[in-house]
């Protein structure tokens, strides 16, 4: 811990931080709020009806869940630059509840990570498409 404090002090008066230094949920909330205020991301009309995975029982309860998902996809792409839709679907998957039977891990649909990642290259923060 002392080595980290010394490293921060050498930067100067301002504390330098990368995406890995900030807590995940704090960065995702801030980025989602920024995406919503900026207004460059088109939100599909069906977002209040669709589930984010076939393992989920209900649609997301947060009305801004699409912006949160866009921020989470952007963070996942930043942390693992070569990740594809298969890796993202595994990352955003969950365990399906079968009642009294054992639960199994299920991937999310391919559209769940691909739809939010579509508008990200249009933003200045998004990765450029090859």
C-alpha positions as CSV (number, residue, x, y, z in Angstrom):
1,X,0.0,0.0,0.0
2,X,2.9,2.4,0.8
3,X,4.4,1.8,-2.7
4,X,1.1,2.8,-4.3
5,X,1.0,6.0,-2.3
6,X,4.6,6.9,-3.3
7,X,3.7,6.2,-6.9
8,X,0.7,8.5,-6.8
9,X,2.8,11.3,-5.1
10,X,5.4,11.2,-7.9
11,X,2.7,12.1,-10.4
12,X,2.3,15.6,-9.0
13,X,-0.5,17.4,-7.2
14,X,-3.2,15.6,-9.1
15,X,-3.7,11.9,-8.5
16,X,-3.5,9.8,-11.6
17,X,-5.8,7.0,-12.2
18,X,-6.6,4.5,-14.9
19,X,-9.8,2.4,-15.4
20,X,-8.2,-0.3,-13.3
21,X,-7.7,2.0,-10.3
22,X,-11.4,3.0,-10.1
23,X,-14.0,0.7,-8.7
24,X,-16.0,-0.9,-11.5
25,X,-19.5,0.1,-10.3
26,X,-18.5,3.7,-9.8
27,X,-17.1,4.0,-13.3
28,X,-20.0,2.2,-14.9
29,X,-22.5,4.5,-13.1
30,X,-20.6,7.6,-14.1
31,X,-20.2,6.5,-17.8
32,X,-23.9,5.5,-18.0
33,X,-24.9,8.9,-16.7
34,X,-22.6,10.5,-19.3
35,X,-24.0,8.4,-22.1
36,X,-27.5,9.4,-21.2
37,X,-26.7,13.1,-20.9
38,X,-24.8,13.1,-24.2
39,X,-27.7,11.6,-26.1
40,X,-25.6,10.0,-28.8
41,X,-26.7,6.4,-28.0
42,X,-29.9,5.3,-29.7
43,X,-32.0,3.2,-27.2
44,X,-34.3,0.6,-28.9
45,X,-38.0,0.9,-28.2
46,X,-38.2,-2.7,-26.9
47,X,-35.8,-2.2,-24.0
48,X,-38.6,-2.2,-21.4
49,X,-39.9,-5.6,-22.6
50,X,-36.8,-7.7,-23.4
51,X,-34.8,-9.8,-21.0
52,X,-31.0,-9.5,-21.1
53,X,-30.5,-13.3,-21.0
54,X,-32.7,-16.4,-21.4
55,X,-31.5,-17.3,-17.9
56,X,-33.2,-14.2,-16.4
57,X,-36.8,-14.4,-15.2
58,X,-37.7,-10.7,-15.8
59,X,-36.7,-7.7,-17.7
60,X,-34.2,-5.3,-15.9
61,X,-35.8,-3.1,-13.3
62,X,-33.6,-0.1,-13.9
63,X,-35.1,2.2,-16.5
64,X,-31.6,3.2,-17.6
65,X,-30.3,-0.4,-17.9
66,X,-29.3,0.0,-21.5
67,X,-26.9,2.8,-20.7
68,X,-25.5,0.8,-17.8
69,X,-25.0,-2.2,-20.2
70,X,-23.2,0.0,-22.8
71,X,-20.8,1.3,-20.1
72,X,-20.2,-2.3,-18.8
73,X,-19.5,-3.5,-22.4
74,X,-17.1,-0.6,-22.9
75,X,-15.3,-1.4,-19.7
76,X,-15.1,-5.1,-20.6
77,X,-13.6,-4.3,-24.0
78,X,-11.1,-1.9,-22.5
79,X,-9.9,-4.5,-19.9
80,X,-9.7,-7.3,-22.5
81,X,-9.0,-5.7,-25.9
82,X,-9.3,-8.8,-28.0
83,X,-12.6,-10.0,-26.5
84,X,-15.4,-10.9,-29.0
85,X,-19.1,-11.5,-28.7
86,X,-18.6,-15.0,-27.3
87,X,-16.5,-13.7,-24.5
88,X,-18.9,-10.9,-23.8
89,X,-21.9,-13.3,-23.8
90,X,-20.0,-15.5,-21.3
91,X,-19.1,-12.4,-19.2
92,X,-22.7,-11.2,-19.0
93,X,-24.3,-14.6,-18.5
94,X,-25.9,-15.9,-15.3
95,X,-27.2,-19.0,-13.6
96,X,-30.6,-20.2,-14.7
97,X,-32.9,-21.2,-11.9
98,X,-34.6,-24.5,-12.5
99,X,-36.5,-24.6,-9.2
100,X,-35.5,-27.7,-7.2
101,X,-33.2,-29.0,-9.9
102,X,-29.5,-27.8,-9.9
103,X,-28.9,-24.5,-11.6
104,X,-26.6,-24.2,-14.7
105,X,-24.6,-21.3,-16.0
106,X,-26.1,-19.8,-19.2
107,X,-24.6,-17.4,-21.6
108,X,-26.5,-14.3,-22.5
109,X,-27.9,-13.9,-26.0
110,X,-25.6,-12.7,-28.8
111,X,-27.6,-9.6,-29.2
112,X,-27.1,-8.5,-25.5
113,X,-23.4,-7.6,-25.9
114,X,-23.5,-6.7,-29.6
115,X,-26.4,-4.2,-29.5
116,X,-24.9,-1.9,-26.9
117,X,-21.4,-2.2,-28.5
118,X,-22.8,-1.0,-31.9
119,X,-22.9,2.8,-31.0
120,X,-19.7,2.8,-29.0
121,X,-17.3,3.5,-32.0
122,X,-19.4,6.6,-32.7
123,X,-18.5,8.0,-29.3
124,X,-15.1,9.5,-28.8
125,X,-14.5,7.0,-25.9
126,X,-15.4,3.9,-27.9
127,X,-12.9,1.5,-29.5
128,X,-12.4,1.9,-33.3
129,X,-13.7,-0.9,-35.4
130,X,-11.1,-2.7,-37.6
